[in-house]
């Protein structure tokens, strides 16, 4: 397992963390692990930008767009020009 060190943590923030950890019956280190795990799991459930845009507008029904047939073969982008 990896470990991290947090420098320049405000004294008041550390005191609040200690109180919250004690109220949950955990060490400060365990409390930080729980906080990080919860914060990052919420982000994972939301999905990427495309998924979030789709979910926001899915209830509107979407749109059917007819794509034209490709007439030429796809080519690589040329950034030298």
SULPEPE-V482282 format. One record per residue. N is the residue number from 1. PHI is phi in radians with two decimals (* if undefined). Layout:
[[N & PHI] [N & PHI]]
This chain:
[[1 & *] [2 & -1.53] [3 & -2.36] [4 & -2.30] [5 & -2.08] [6 & -1.90] [7 & -1.73] [8 & 1.01] [9 & -1.38] [10 & -1.01] [11 & -1.04] [12 & -1.16] [13 & -1.12] [14 & -1.11] [15 & -1.13] [16 & -1.13] [17 & -1.08] [18 & -1.08] [19 & -1.16] [20 & -1.11] [21 & -1.06] [22 & -1.12] [23 & -1.18] [24 & -1.67] [25 & 1.26] [26 & -2.18] [27 & -1.30] [28 & -1.08] [29 & -1.08] [30 & -1.15] [31 & -1.08] [32 & -1.13] [33 & -1.06] [34 & -1.13] [35 & -1.06] [36 & -1.11] [37 & -1.07] [38 & -1.16] [39 & -1.12] [40 & -1.42] [41 & -1.25] [42 & -1.11] [43 & -1.12] [44 & -1.12] [45 & -1.22] [46 & -1.28] [47 & 1.46] [48 & -1.39] [49 & -1.04] [50 & -1.07] [51 & -1.13] [52 & -1.19] [53 & -1.12] [54 & -1.04] [55 & -1.10] [56 & -1.16] [57 & -1.81] [58 & -1.06] [59 & -1.17] [60 & -1.38] [61 & 1.81] [62 & 1.36] [63 & -2.53] [64 & -1.71] [65 & -2.02] [66 & -1.49] [67 & -1.55] [68 & -1.23] [69 & -1.19] [70 & -1.30] [71 & -1.74] [72 & -2.19] [73 & -1.26] [74 & -1.11] [75 & -2.32] [76 & -1.24] [77 & -1.23] [78 & -2.00] [79 & -1.71] [80 & -1.42] [81 & -1.44]]
